[in-house]
Amino acid sequence: MNSIGDWITYNANWAGNRPALSLGDESYTYREMEAAVTQRCHLLVDELGAKPGDQIAYLGFNSCELLFLLFACARTRCLLMPLNNRLAVPEHLWILQHSKARFLVYDGEFAATVGRIVADVDLQTLSLDVEYDAALQTASAGPFQSKGSLDDPVLLLYTSGTTGNPKGVVHQQHALFYNALNAIHAQEMCALDHVLSVLPLFHSGGINIQTSPAFYIGAHVTLLDRFEPGATLRAIQQIRPTMFLAVPAVIQALVSHPLWNKTDLSCIRVVGTGSSTVPNALLTAWHDRGVPATQIYGMTESAPVAICLPIAETQTKLGAVGKPAIHCEARIVDDDGNLVAATEPGEIEIRGPNLFSEYLNEPGLTKAAFNGDWFRTGDIGHVDDQGYYYIDDRKKDVIISGGENIYPAELENVLADLPELLEYAVIGRPDEQWGETTVACVVLRTGQNLEKKELLARFEGRLARYKHPRDVLYFNTLPRNAMGKVLKYKLREQI
């Protein structure tokens, strides 16, 4: 195998009539998917003139096209860069300028967004319904000689940064290969599995925990273009998937829906979950219906499968995230990077061939992210006497709401522009539905008045709506240490 693009070729030759990919009225066997991927290779190279190392940005909802492009990029030595469709225009602009992407393929629903983007960034845009479709019509359907290798970068995912700017996480093909092996082993996947994929494919979990590994073993993937609890439960009832992936907010939406107790879940042999701390009640909601819910720990930088809970232990080890995946190591260290004693808390570090290669154009950040060859996760955890890992807290300030990472610095950058504010800080507050929600803690300048509604309105057009504060709390002063740093743990205690 020279490239992950060969996964599709091999399965087309091995069992070409087996179903590979479905979404609504679209349905492809492995032989048909192989033809589609091959044609996208010609599209990129012959029609668009894409060269090795070029980034192909994609803005849209879940689609078969995005997955065709992933495997075409693997064969042409390009990088697929799925954009978070929930971001605001300034956020998209920063990413596109930072990445120097040459092409932007987009769904027609985002035409207005792209119209605002092209005024400030130099790249070729292609609407799926217009320019992209026209180029595809003229692209060759003949054989394409793959140029890709496992050492080539293939996937570029931007994840929010603690400084307020996102970081471009670059994955080489071998990272996706070893991630697939980790995922397949941990979830006991096989060619007979049928994956229902509803999480956004612009997230590492959505594209790489079950979706891309399924194509390695020749399984069937059905996509929903976006998550909606009723549609998801109806899909489970109708297509009878064997595997499903859900973040806590998705599970909460499902179990709260009127169809939850009416849906036959017996087809599902395992549900994967993670992305943030998963309340035991959401795990037992599946267990009570006879479906094992296993935790999968990782992050964008680990592709993301790093630590997993064996399916057989989903109830006996409730709350644990599991043991290191087959091609990943983990350890717990103190602030100086030294191993801690058994069961003692410390920062989780991981290493393995599934890790990212770099933060794009950020050598300093890349170096700082590692302790030797161990990646610093920023998460505090401990290991029990049987080797199972538990997540205790997050060392970094990241707030995880509905499976989305939100960094306070991004919101604080907006608050910094408000002349009415003297002090400000953003923290997370526990929330039953979303896991956490964002809260702006502010101190007004003397003589100033800024009502909650007006303050929240200042975020419009600056950040994606899911990042906006869900509440505003007014203080006389914020707790600070001797160096003037806001003590956010004290704020969390107060609220």
KAFEN-V310758 format. One record per residue. BURIAL is 1 if it has 9 or more other C-alpha atoms within 8 Angstrom, else 0. Layout:
BURIAL ; BURIAL
This chain:
0 ; 0 ; 1 ; 1 ; 1 ; 1 ; 1 ; 1 ; 1 ; 0 ; 1 ; 1 ; 0 ; 0 ; 0 ; 1 ; 0 ; 1 ; 1 ; 1 ; 1 ; 1 ; 1 ; 0 ; 0 ; 0 ; 1 ; 1 ; 1 ; 1 ; 1 ; 1 ; 1 ; 1 ; 1 ; 1 ; 1 ; 1 ; 1 ; 1 ; 1 ; 1 ; 1 ; 1 ; 1 ; 1 ; 1 ; 0 ; 0 ; 1 ; 1 ; 0 ; 0 ; 1 ; 1 ; 1 ; 1 ; 1 ; 1 ; 1 ; 1 ; 1 ; 1 ; 1 ; 0 ; 1 ; 0 ; 1 ; 1 ; 1 ; 1 ; 1 ; 1 ; 1 ; 1 ; 1 ; 1 ; 1 ; 1 ; 1 ; 1 ; 1 ; 1 ; 0 ; 0 ; 0 ; 1 ; 1 ; 1 ; 1 ; 1 ; 1 ; 1 ; 0 ; 1 ; 1 ; 1 ; 0 ; 1 ; 0 ; 1 ; 1 ; 1 ; 1 ; 1 ; 1 ; 1 ; 0 ; 0 ; 1 ; 1 ; 0 ; 0 ; 1 ; 0 ; 1 ; 1 ; 1 ; 0 ; 0 ; 1 ; 0 ; 1 ; 0 ; 1 ; 1 ; 1 ; 1 ; 0 ; 0 ; 1 ; 1 ; 1 ; 0 ; 1 ; 1 ; 0 ; 0 ; 1 ; 0 ; 0 ; 0 ; 0 ; 0 ; 0 ; 0 ; 0 ; 1 ; 1 ; 1 ; 0 ; 1 ; 1 ; 1 ; 1 ; 1 ; 1 ; 1 ; 1 ; 1 ; 1 ; 1 ; 0 ; 1 ; 0 ; 1 ; 1 ; 1 ; 1 ; 1 ; 1 ; 1 ; 1 ; 1 ; 1 ; 1 ; 1 ; 1 ; 1 ; 1 ; 1 ; 1 ; 1 ; 1 ; 1 ; 1 ; 1 ; 0 ; 1 ; 1 ; 1 ; 0 ; 1 ; 1 ; 1 ; 1 ; 1 ; 1 ; 1 ; 1 ; 1 ; 1 ; 1 ; 1 ; 1 ; 1 ; 1 ; 1 ; 1 ; 1 ; 1 ; 1 ; 1 ; 1 ; 1 ; 1 ; 1 ; 1 ; 1 ; 1 ; 1 ; 1 ; 1 ; 1 ; 1 ; 1 ; 1 ; 0 ; 1 ; 1 ; 0 ; 1 ; 1 ; 1 ; 1 ; 1 ; 1 ; 0 ; 0 ; 1 ; 1 ; 1 ; 1 ; 1 ; 1 ; 1 ; 1 ; 1 ; 1 ; 1 ; 1 ; 1 ; 1 ; 1 ; 1 ; 0 ; 1 ; 0 ; 0 ; 1 ; 0 ; 0 ; 1 ; 0 ; 1 ; 0 ; 0 ; 1 ; 1 ; 1 ; 1 ; 1 ; 1 ; 1 ; 1 ; 1 ; 0 ; 1 ; 0 ; 0 ; 0 ; 1 ; 1 ; 1 ; 1 ; 1 ; 1 ; 0 ; 0 ; 0 ; 1 ; 1 ; 1 ; 1 ; 1 ; 1 ; 1 ; 1 ; 1 ; 1 ; 1 ; 1 ; 1 ; 1 ; 1 ; 1 ; 1 ; 1 ; 1 ; 1 ; 1 ; 0 ; 1 ; 1 ; 0 ; 0 ; 0 ; 1 ; 0 ; 1 ; 1 ; 1 ; 1 ; 1 ; 1 ; 0 ; 1 ; 1 ; 1 ; 1 ; 0 ; 1 ; 1 ; 1 ; 0 ; 0 ; 0 ; 0 ; 0 ; 1 ; 0 ; 0 ; 0 ; 0 ; 1 ; 1 ; 1 ; 1 ; 1 ; 1 ; 1 ; 0 ; 1 ; 1 ; 1 ; 1 ; 0 ; 1 ; 1 ; 1 ; 0 ; 0 ; 1 ; 0 ; 0 ; 1 ; 0 ; 0 ; 0 ; 1 ; 1 ; 0 ; 0 ; 1 ; 1 ; 1 ; 0 ; 1 ; 1 ; 1 ; 1 ; 1 ; 1 ; 1 ; 0 ; 0 ; 0 ; 1 ; 1 ; 1 ; 1 ; 1 ; 0 ; 1 ; 0 ; 0 ; 1 ; 1 ; 1 ; 1 ; 1 ; 1 ; 1 ; 0 ; 1 ; 1 ; 1 ; 1 ; 1 ; 1 ; 1 ; 1 ; 1 ; 1 ; 1 ; 1 ; 0 ; 0 ; 0 ; 1 ; 1 ; 1 ; 1 ; 1 ; 1 ; 1 ; 1 ; 1 ; 1 ; 0 ; 0 ; 0 ; 0 ; 1 ; 1 ; 1 ; 1 ; 1 ; 1 ; 1 ; 1 ; 1 ; 1 ; 1 ; 0 ; 0 ; 0 ; 0 ; 0 ; 0 ; 0 ; 0 ; 0 ; 0 ; 1 ; 1 ; 0 ; 0 ; 1 ; 0 ; 0 ; 1 ; 1 ; 1 ; 1 ; 0 ; 1 ; 1 ; 1 ; 0 ; 0 ; 1 ; 0 ; 0 ; 1 ; 0 ; 0 ; 1 ; 1 ; 1 ; 0 ; 0 ; 0 ; 0 ; 0 ; 1 ; 1 ; 1 ; 0 ; 0 ; 1 ; 1 ; 0 ; 0 ; 0
